[in-house]
């Protein structure tokens, strides 16, 4: 028999650690005004700095970046044409190092959740991992949801730019691969790990498992988990937190309606993958 109380407590510990690490990382990568030590002796900006500044958006000084943020979030105004360069903490790290950091950190947290479920006897069906969850029609619905959310993300980007709402692209740009192998690692390893872990935690556990174990309304849990999901993406600034919360609730709604964790993992993956491929691979700017 499943020990739901122990599993819920274990989940609370994992979620708290994740949010604390995200908060600490925000402080580490906070943008700051350039100092004299940061500037080169010559007066002309280098082409790389001009390019990075042009792509970084019109983010205000409180735009944050941390390695636990997975969502690229062009929807918070990342297409603006001018703005400060990326935080120096990111420019000091290679894309490969950042990719490894993201994959390992989220993979570790995901492994802890799986271990907790096994040790407490929580069945896979409680997370939305039964046979019906892998039905082709259900997965197709997840793919359609992902493409729709990506489209909404792009529309939000255009609206955000029009109203001058700055947002962060720095993490996405820093993670953008520089080789074919890098793209393979990003699309086949890193992004699946990110989507899998976050959907397992925020939808499979906080909505599915807690609803099954304690009889709480899944819609109430969907709302609460979306708040936690948004707080874990504070790197995007206040506007990004709101956008992420809304997107998280849509994913949670998709999870409740389909009862399928794989479907929302696929949707989450497609949003991230399309964002990277379109903007960093094809270098297309819809705005």
Secondary structure, DSSP 8 states (H G I E B T S, - for coil): ---HHHHHHHHHHHHHHHHHHHHHHHHHT------GGGS-SSSS--HHHHHHHHHH-S--TT----TT-----GGGTTT-S------HHHHTS-HHHHHHHHHHHHHHHHHHHHHHHHHHT--GGGGT-SGGGG-HHHHHHHHHHHHHHHHHHHHHHHHHHHTT-----HHHHHH--SSHHHHHHIIIIIHHHHHHHHHIIIIIIIIIIHHHHH---HHHHHHHHHHHHHHTTGGGHHHHHHHHHHHHHHHHHHHHHH--HHHHHHHHHHHHHHHHIIIIIS-----
